[in-house]
Amino acid sequence: MAINPGPNLNSVPAPQKQTLANNYLDFTGTANSWGQQYLPDLMEKEAEVFGPRTISGFLSQVGAEEAMQSDQVVWSEQGRLHLSYKCNVDANNGTTAGTGATDVIVISSDIDGNSLSTKGHGIRINDTVIIADATNGVVKCLVTDVPSTSSVEVLPYDRGAANLTITATDASTILVYGSEYGKADSYRTALGAAQTDTRGANEPRFLTFTNKPIIMKDYFEVSGSDTSRIGWVEVSTENGQSGYMWYLKAEADTRARFNDYIEMAMLEGERADSSSIIDGTSLLNGIAAGDDTGTEGLFAAVESRGNITTGVTGVNAATDLAEFDAILAEFDKQGAIEEYMMFINRSTSLAMDDMLASMNSYGAGGTSYGVFNNSEDMALNLGFTGFRRGSYDFYKSDFRYLNDKATRGGINEAAGANALRGVMIPAGTSSVYDQTVGQSMKRPFLHVRYRASQTDDRRMKSWVTGSVGAATSALDAMQLHFLTERCLITQGANNFMLMK
């Protein structure tokens, strides 16, 4: 069944004052106008047809805010404790660099796919390792040599004279599970001329991330004459004001829209990389070439450092237990945080309700699911607010931003398979080392940093200029200015999940 939206909805604010057929009263004397002798029945109250129009409030539920005095935020996160890497079996029987009939293992990245850069891997001579892939199965080996920062040589424990079968890049995984030394033996750094492992103890991997604040601005202007002009339409603003002064509504709408922009920018923000046309432009609206532009929002952080699920059907993400079991398996690989908040759109929320209802043995023939006994005399509750699967608790909430047609809801309609259905956010706090503060601190996984000092607090500034009210200039108008400078810090993005 198709649903067609009503036409001619006044849903988009105009960037300038315009006279249209549906926004003014006709005084020309035509039929049904003020030029006739009959008084029309005026409905002075403006109808609120869109309900609550603001979408802000998401970050206030799941995060915190904190002041800063720098142009960027730098923080570090824990690396994994154990040594596990993506690799491939490159050659055997000494056909490449190495000694003896050993298998050469080429290591390309850590288990999460991060480049080893110049530090290389942490596997050492006499380590015992497990090598696993579809071709060789699970094979336990002893490391006999470390010829480079990107390779090791091993001998299998259980294959006799047989060698490992060569595999493609990243097709294998290698895990250090211990070590084995001979009696009275010491730590080995070289066993022969071809062996060059001269490294000492392993150091924790230093994972550093950065983000930068962006400056956001907006303003509203009304002439001095219009501030003293009364209208016939009674308006109500988002903050509860009401009256017959139209500029009250326009000012309140501008403020509410800017508050929404603040949150939307923290969700949707993107950092421009070094090859971006934005960064390469000589001068773009005051932004010089080479300036670090953009900021990393929540969605971009999870896209680059977190997890993504597209659901079993590819239409509604995470709407059956098989998909949730796959999500649990992925979370088990990460921090295994046991409580998650799911902020999802309407279709995914209903699909989850149907999934949970189907778990009830009476769901197909009745309506017995829920935490109460349904009867014909009470309202039937067909929705669920949360559930537990395995050791994880999930709490779901509708995300207005993903439903509203004027925001991400409209984008989702056009995006098709690339639509964003929701996001899973871990509850609780994370412990990180903050280089600005100089110590380890516990913070929510999401928190906003805004620029502030004793001189200027840029969390949310607003000020009035012009000659209306308290005169500050000769301008015969009132200008209301808004400004903020902030960025979002997404710590532990590996514990987040985007639902597409």
Backbone hydrogen bonds, N-H to C=O, Kabsch-Sander energy under -0.5 kcal/mol:
donor,donor_aa,acceptor,acceptor_aa,energy
4,N,2,A,-0.5
11,S,9,L,-2.3
20,L,18,Q,-0.7
23,N,20,L,-1.3
27,F,25,L,-0.6
33,S,30,T,-0.9
34,W,26,D,-2.0
36,Q,33,S,-1.2
42,L,40,P,-1.0
44,E,42,L,-0.9
46,E,234,E,-2.5
49,V,47,A,-1.1
58,F,55,I,-0.5
61,Q,57,G,-0.9
61,Q,58,F,-1.0
62,V,58,F,-1.2
63,G,59,L,-2.0
64,A,446,L,-0.7
66,E,448,V,-2.4
68,M,450,Y,-1.9
73,V,211,N,-3.2
75,W,209,F,-2.4
76,S,433,Y,-1.5
77,E,207,L,-2.1
84,S,82,H,-0.8
85,Y,174,I,-2.4
86,K,109,S,-2.4
87,C,172,S,-2.7
88,N,106,V,-1.8
90,D,88,N,-0.7
90,D,104,V,-2.8
91,A,104,V,-1.0
94,G,102,T,-1.2
95,T,92,N,-1.3
102,T,100,G,-1.8
103,D,154,V,-2.8
104,V,91,A,-3.0
105,I,103,D,-0.6
105,I,152,V,-3.3
106,V,88,N,-2.6
106,V,104,V,-0.5
107,I,105,I,-0.6
107,I,150,S,-2.6
108,S,86,K,-2.1
109,S,86,K,-1.3
110,D,114,N,-2.2
111,I,84,S,-1.6
113,G,110,D,-2.2
116,L,108,S,-0.6
119,K,116,L,-0.9
120,G,116,L,-1.4
121,H,149,T,-1.2
126,N,143,V,-2.4
127,D,124,R,-1.8
128,T,178,G,-2.6
129,V,141,C,-2.5
130,I,175,L,-2.7
131,I,139,V,-3.3
132,A,173,T,-2.4
133,D,137,G,-1.6
137,G,133,D,-2.0
139,V,131,I,-3.0
139,V,137,G,-0.6
141,C,129,V,-2.9
142,L,155,L,-2.3
143,V,127,D,-2.8
144,T,142,L,-0.5
144,T,153,E,-2.6
145,D,153,E,-1.4
148,S,151,S,-0.9
151,S,148,S,-1.0
152,V,105,I,-2.2
153,E,145,D,-2.9
154,V,103,D,-2.4
155,L,142,L,-2.0
157,Y,140,K,-2.9
158,D,140,K,-0.5
162,A,159,R,-2.5
167,T,89,V,-1.6
171,A,168,A,-2.0
172,S,87,C,-2.6
173,T,132,A,-2.1
174,I,85,Y,-2.2
175,L,130,I,-2.2
176,V,83,L,-2.3
177,Y,128,T,-2.5
177,Y,175,L,-0.5
178,G,128,T,-1.2
180,E,126,N,-2.4
185,D,182,G,-1.7
195,Q,192,G,-1.2
196,T,194,A,-0.5
198,T,196,T,-1.3
207,L,77,E,-0.9
207,L,205,R,-0.8
208,T,206,F,-0.7
209,F,75,W,-3.0
211,N,73,V,-1.7
214,I,486,R,-2.3
216,M,214,I,-0.6
216,M,484,T,-2.9
218,D,482,F,-1.7
220,F,480,L,-2.3
222,V,478,M,-2.0
224,G,476,D,-1.9
227,T,223,S,-1.4
228,S,224,G,-0.6
228,S,225,S,-1.0
229,R,226,D,-1.2
231,G,244,Y,-2.3
234,E,44,E,-3.2
234,E,232,W,-0.5
235,V,233,V,-0.6
235,V,243,G,-2.9
237,T,241,Q,-3.0
240,G,237,T,-1.6
243,G,235,V,-1.7
246,W,244,Y,-0.7
248,L,245,M,-1.2
249,K,245,M,-0.7
249,K,246,W,-0.6
250,A,246,W,-2.0
251,E,247,Y,-2.8
252,A,248,L,-2.1
253,D,249,K,-2.9
254,T,250,A,-2.0
255,R,251,E,-2.1
256,A,252,A,-2.6
257,R,253,D,-2.7
258,F,254,T,-2.2
259,N,255,R,-2.2
260,D,256,A,-1.9
261,Y,257,R,-2.4
262,I,258,F,-2.1
263,E,259,N,-1.5
264,M,260,D,-3.1
265,A,261,Y,-2.8
266,M,262,I,-1.3
267,L,263,E,-1.4
268,E,264,M,-3.2
269,G,265,A,-1.7
272,A,293,T,-2.2
276,S,273,D,-1.7
280,G,276,S,-1.3
281,T,277,I,-0.8
281,T,278,I,-0.9
284,L,287,I,-2.6
285,N,283,L,-0.5
287,I,284,L,-2.1
288,A,286,G,-0.7
289,A,282,S,-1.5
290,G,279,D,-3.1
291,D,288,A,-1.9
293,T,291,D,-1.0
295,T,270,E,-0.8
297,G,269,G,-2.2
297,G,295,T,-0.7
298,L,266,M,-2.1
299,F,267,L,-2.2
301,A,297,G,-2.2
302,V,298,L,-2.3
303,E,299,F,-2.3
304,S,300,A,-2.0
305,R,301,A,-2.7
306,G,302,V,-1.8
307,N,496,F,-1.2
309,T,498,L,-2.8
317,A,315,V,-0.6
319,T,316,N,-0.5
324,F,320,D,-1.9
325,D,321,L,-2.8
326,A,322,A,-1.6
327,I,323,E,-2.0
328,L,324,F,-2.7
329,A,325,D,-2.1
330,E,326,A,-1.7
331,F,327,I,-2.5
332,D,328,L,-2.4
333,K,329,A,-0.9
334,Q,330,E,-0.6
334,Q,331,F,-1.0
336,A,331,F,-1.7
340,Y,393,D,-2.4
341,M,425,I,-2.9
342,M,395,Y,-3.5
343,F,341,M,-0.6
343,F,423,V,-2.5
344,I,342,M,-0.7
344,I,397,S,-2.2
345,N,421,R,-2.4
349,S,345,N,-2.1
350,L,346,R,-2.5
351,A,347,S,-2.1
352,M,348,T,-2.2
353,D,349,S,-2.1
354,D,350,L,-2.4
355,M,351,A,-2.2
356,L,352,M,-2.7
357,A,353,D,-2.5
358,S,354,D,-2.0
359,M,355,M,-0.6
359,M,356,L,-0.8
360,N,357,A,-1.6
363,G,360,N,-1.9
365,G,362,Y,-0.5
366,G,362,Y,-1.5
374,N,372,F,-0.8
378,M,375,S,-1.3
381,N,379,A,-0.5
382,L,380,L,-0.8
387,F,394,F,-2.1
389,R,392,Y,-2.3
392,Y,389,R,-2.1
393,D,338,E,-3.5
394,F,387,F,-2.9
395,Y,340,Y,-2.3
396,K,385,T,-2.0
397,S,342,M,-2.7
399,F,344,I,-2.8
400,R,398,D,-0.7
402,L,399,F,-1.4
403,N,399,F,-0.6
403,N,400,R,-1.3
404,D,400,R,-2.7
407,T,404,D,-1.6
408,R,401,Y,-1.1
409,G,401,Y,-0.8
409,G,404,D,-1.6
410,G,404,D,-1.0
410,G,407,T,-0.6
411,I,407,T,-1.3
412,N,408,R,-2.9
413,E,409,G,-1.4
414,A,410,G,-1.3
415,A,411,I,-2.0
416,G,412,N,-1.1
418,N,415,A,-1.9
419,A,416,G,-1.8
421,R,419,A,-0.6
421,R,499,M,-2.9
422,G,499,M,-1.5
423,V,343,F,-1.9
424,M,497,M,-3.2
425,I,341,M,-2.8
425,I,423,V,-0.5
427,A,339,E,-2.5
430,S,443,R,-3.3
432,V,430,S,-0.6
432,V,441,M,-2.4
433,Y,76,S,-0.9
434,D,432,V,-0.7
434,D,439,Q,-2.2
435,Q,74,V,-1.2
435,Q,433,Y,-0.6
436,T,74,V,-0.5
438,G,434,D,-2.8
439,Q,434,D,-1.1
441,M,432,V,-3.1
443,R,430,S,-2.4
443,R,441,M,-0.5
445,F,428,G,-0.8
446,L,62,V,-0.6
447,H,489,I,-1.6
448,V,64,A,-3.3
449,R,487,C,-2.7
450,Y,66,E,-1.9
451,R,485,E,-2.2
452,A,68,M,-2.6
453,S,456,D,-1.6
458,R,451,R,-2.4
458,R,456,D,-0.7
461,K,483,L,-3.0
463,W,481,H,-1.4
465,T,479,Q,-2.6
467,S,475,L,-1.8
467,S,477,A,-1.1
468,V,477,A,-0.8
471,A,469,G,-1.0
472,T,466,G,-3.3
473,S,466,G,-0.8
477,A,475,L,-2.1
478,M,222,V,-3.4
479,Q,465,T,-2.9
479,Q,477,A,-0.5
480,L,220,F,-3.1
480,L,478,M,-0.5
481,H,463,W,-2.9
481,H,479,Q,-0.6
482,F,218,D,-2.8
483,L,461,K,-1.9
484,T,216,M,-1.9
485,E,458,R,-1.8
486,R,214,I,-1.7
487,C,449,R,-2.1
489,I,447,H,-3.0
490,T,488,L,-0.6
491,Q,445,F,-2.8
491,Q,489,I,-0.8
493,A,490,T,-0.5
495,N,492,G,-2.4
496,F,493,A,-1.9
497,M,424,M,-1.7
498,L,307,N,-2.8
499,M,422,G,-2.9
500,K,309,T,-3.0
500,K,498,L,-0.6
